[in-house]
Amino acid sequence: MPMLPDFRLETHFSKWEFKARYHMTASDAESMSMRELLAMATPEEREAFEGMWLGYTETFGAPDLREAIARTFTNQSASDILCFAGASEGIFAANNVILDKDSHAIVVTPNYQSHETLPVAICEATGIPLDPESNWSLDIDRVAAAIRPNTKLMTINFPHNPTGAILPLDRYHALIELCRKHGIYIFHDEIFNGLGPTEACHLPFIADVYERGLSLNVTSKSFGLPGLRIGWIACQDADVISKMERMKHYLSICNSGPSERLTMIALCNRDKILARNCAIVDDNLPKWDAFFARHTDLFEWQRPDGSCMAFPRYKGADGVEAFTTSLVEESGVLFLPSTIYSSDLGPTPNDRLRLGFGRSNLDEGIAALDAHLMQNTD
């Protein structure tokens, strides 16, 4: 594999995430302390955590953890689950197992960068842009036109990063049928499934509805527990699961044992944690509605379908890159400019920014943002 390009989003966060006073672009829900999570544990779960043996764990993931993960699906068993040290390891393993130099992949754009750069590093790829004029939906006919005899993988991400859009259910089923016809795997990054406004209608997990579907999930986003570094892929294809497990031998080898125990506690309290995090979203979204109503001259706002992110358009003459740079340098307000999401596979919007609303300190950040705009408005 050739040297991978600079990971623009992570490089940006490496510079600013822990320096900026107001992190207004976070893609994860509000986290909790170790004490808060352990308070949800039963006495048996607490003992399993505190009394555990700190040796190596199983490469596949602890058997009881895989069973707990399988229960979050409709049609999966523990044997369909492979755990990873976070979602990125799963993305790396899936692409390297399914694709080879003679393959072709299709990815949606814009997207989380590794969903493009990893397949491009292995084989040829085609980007299918989501349509901002149709709520960032996916043109199934355009996907069909991009399919080649050697197309092996289609990668999607709904709720979508960075727009928060959810693909309409009929298009989702149409995509599945198209890929089924051609024997194409669908890798669905579902790490925001379950998070969003309470009225959000999330798609069924791809592993539940498609025999060649790979469902990627993690504790980081909807659960708001990125410090645990536990992710997983569910897939009905036993051969793919086995090959990814062997790929993991070259990566993390196994997961953190304490993190697996803490993830068990989170999964046993999944409904409670998701309800808490969605309530934060419900509380925060009207605050963004009000902010954008005050600044219609500078922004074009569209409420997202799900997740805790949105991708509003910036209309200022200075451009979104200059605007977000001045914001963080002068006022400590961190956003992601849409240039972070640029693609080598085709044009992507260059006049938008990613904002977040899954954390609980939004009022202070919006006040700082308002003050910055007032200070810099002629």
N, C-alpha and C positions, 0 to 999 in steps of 0.2 A: 504494500500500500504506500502511495506517495505521502510526503509530508502534508498534513492537514493545514488548511489556512487558519489565520487568526480567528478565534471565536469572538466576533465583534461584541455580542451582548455580554458575555462573561468578562471580557476585557474591560468594558465600560463599567460593569458592576465592581470589578476588582479595584478600579480607580475610585469610584464614588460611593458604593453602597454603604460603607461603614464610616464615611466622612460627611456625607450630606446630612443635614439636620432633619430634613423632611423627605422620607422615602415614599414618594407618591406614585411609584410605578411598580410596586411589588405584585408578583403574580401568585403569591401564596396567601392563604387565610391567616388571620391572627393566631399566632402560636400560643402555647401555654407553657408553664413551668413544669419541671419534673414533679414537683410536689402536687400540682393540680392533676396531672395525669395519673400519678400513683394513688391519689385520693379516689379515683374511679375504680381501682382494682379491688377484686375480692381478696380475702385473706390468702387464699390459695395462689392467686396470681401474684400477690405481693411477695409471698415466700418463694415462688418460682423465679422471681426477679432477684431478690436479695440473696437467695441461697444457691444461685446457679454456679455451675462449674465454668471457669473462664478459659476453656480450651477451644479448639476449633469446632465449628459447627458444620452441618451437612451442606454440601455445595448447592443442592436443590433448595435448601431452606428447611427449617425444622418441620417435621411432619405435622404437628398440631397447628403451626402457623399456616402451612399450605392448606390445611383443611379449613381454617378460619377464612382465608382468602377465598377459597372455592365457594364458601357460603355467601359471599357477596355477589356471586353470579347466579344465573338460573340453571344452567346446564353444564357446569364444570365440576370436576372432582379434583382431589389433591394431586393426582397424577398429571393433570393438565397445567399445573402451576410450577413456574420456576422463579425463584426469588433472586433479586440482584441488589447490589450496593447502590441504590438510587436508580432513577429512570434512565440516566445517560448511559450507564453500563448496558441496560437492556436494549437501548437504541443501537449501540455499537454492535452488540452480539447479534441482533436480529438481521441487520443489514449484511454483516459478514457471513452469516450462515445461509441466507436466502440468495444473495447475489454473488456473481462471479464476473470476471472480465468480459464474458460473452453475453451478459444479461442486459436488460433495459429496465429502468425504473421510472415511475411517474410519481411526482410529488406536487402537492398544492403549494401555491405561493400567495402571500408571504407566509413564512412559517418559522418555527424554531430552527436555528441554523443547521444543527446536526442532521435534521431530516433531509436536508439537501446535500450538505458537504460530504456526508458519509457515502451515500450511493454514488455521487459524482466521483469520489475517489476510487470507486470500485469499477464502475461501468458507465455507460451512457445513460442520461436521464432527461426527462422532459418535464418542464414545469407547467402546471395548469393554474392560471391566476384565478383567485376568487373574485367575484364581481361585487364591488362596493355599491353599485346601483341596485343590486338585488339582495341586500342584506348579507353580502359576502357569501353568496351561495356558490355551489359548484355546478358547472355546466357539464352534464353527463355526456352530451354529444361530443363535446370537446375532448373528454377523457377517451371516449370510444375511438375518435380519430387519431389519438396519440398512441394507441396500442399497436405493438409490433409483434411478430411471431415469437420474439425472445423476451417479451415483457414478463417479468416475474413478480414485480412488487409494486403496489400502489400504497402510498403513505398519506394518511389524512389525520386531522386533529380537530375534534369537535367535543365540547366547546373550544373554539379556535383561539389559538395564541397568535396574534395579539388582539383580535377583534372581539372575542367573546361570542361570536356567532355560533349557532347550532344549525346543522344541516336539516332541512325539512325531511321528515320521515320517509316520504315517498321517493325523494332523491337518494336517500340512504339505501333504501331497498333496491332502487334501480342500479345503483353503483355495485351493490353486492351481486345482483344477477348478471351484470356485465362482466364482472371479474370471475364469477363462477363459470360463465360460458367460455372464458379464455384460460381458466386455470391459474389465475393470478392471485397471489397472496395479498391481503389487505392488512397493513400494519396501522392500527388505530391508536394514536396517542390519546388516551382517555383520562389523563391525570386530573382534569377539572370536572369529571363526571360527578354529579351530585352537589356541586357548588354553584351558587347563583341566586337570583331572586327566587323566592319561594314558589312562584308560579312557573318557573322554568320547566320545560318538558325535555328531559334528557333522552338521548338515543339509547337503545339497548346495546349492551356490550357486544362488540363484533365477534368475540369468541363464542358467544351464546347463539349467534344467528348465522354464522358462516364457518364452514368446516376448514377453511384456509384463512381464518381471521386470527390476528394476534392482538390481544388487548393489553396495552401497557398502562400500568397504574403505579402509584407511589404514595407514600405517606406525606409527601412534602406539600402538596397544593390544597386539595379539598380538605384534608385533615389538618393542615396548618402545622405539620410536624417535620419540617425539613431536616432538623438536627438528627433524626433517627436514621436517615440514609437507607431506608428499606423500600425497594420497589419490586415489581413483579410483572411477568408476562403470563397470560393465560392463552392456551392454544390447544385445539383438539388434535392437531397433527403431532403425534408422539415422536416422529423422527425429527421434526424441527425442535421440539423441546429437548430431546437428547443431544442434538448437535450444539444447541446454545449452552447446555450445561457443560459440554466439553470445551466450548469457547471460554466459558467463565473460568476454567482452570488457568488460563493465561491472564486473567484480569484480577478480580478480587479473591478468587478461590472460594471464599465463603463469606457470609455476612457477619456482622457484629452480633454476638450472642445476647448482650444486654439490650441491643436495639430490637432484636427479634422478640424478646419478652415484653418490651414496652409496646411494640406494634400489636402484639396479641391483646394487650389491655385496650389499645385504641380501637381495634377491630370489634372487640366485644361491646364497645360503647359507640359504635359507628353512628347510629341514628342520633344520639345525643350530641356528638361532636359536630356532625353535619348541620344539625338544626341550629346549634350555637353559631356556626360560621355563616350560615345563610341569613341568620337574623342580623349579623353585622352588615352583610351586603344590603339587606332591606333597609337598614338604618342609614347607610352611607349613600345609596344611589340618589335619594331626593336631594342630598347636599350637592351632588354634582349637577343634578337638574337645575338647581337654583343658581349655581355658579355660572353655568353656560347660558342661562337666561339673562344674566347680567352682562354677558360678554359676547353677544351674537355677532358683533362686528369682527371679532378675532377668531371665533371658533364655530365649527359646525358639529353638532352633537347628535349622536344616535345611541340610544340605550342598547346595551348588549343583551343577548338572549340568556347567557349563562356565564359561569366563571366569575372572577372578580377583577376583570380587565375590560377596558374599552379602548377604542382607537379613533378619537376625534380628529377632525381636520383642523389644522392651524392655517389661518388666512392672512397672517401678518406679512408685511412686505419684506421683513428681514429673513424669512425662511425658518423652518422648524429647527434646523441644526443650530443656527445662531441663537434662536430663542431659548432652546433648552440649555445651551451652554451658558448663556448669561444668567438663566434662572438658577442653575446649581452653583455657579461661581460667585454670584452676587447675593443670592438670597437663600442658598442652601436647599433649594427645592429640586428634587431629582425626578426626571422623566426619561423615557427612552424615545429618541427621535426615530421616525420611521426609516431613516437611512440605515439604522442598525439591521433592519429586515430586508435590505437589498438582496437581490438574487442574480446569479449569473445565468439563470435559465430564462430570463425575461424581465420586463419592467415591473416594478412594484411601486406603490404610492410613496412619494417623497415629501408629502406635506402633512403628515400626521404624527401623532405622538401616542405612546402607550401610557395609560394611567391605570392605577389600581384603586380598589375600594374594598379590599378584604380585611384591612387592619383597622384598629380602633382609634388611631390618633389623627383622623382625617381633618377635624376642625382646625387644628393648629396649622396644618399644611395648606389648607385652602385659604386661611387668613394670610399666611405668608405669600401665597400666590397672588391674592388680591392686592396686597400691599406692593408687591413687585410691579404688577401691571399699572397700578395707580402712579407709582414713582416713575415709570418709564413711558407713560402716555403723555404725548404733547398736548 
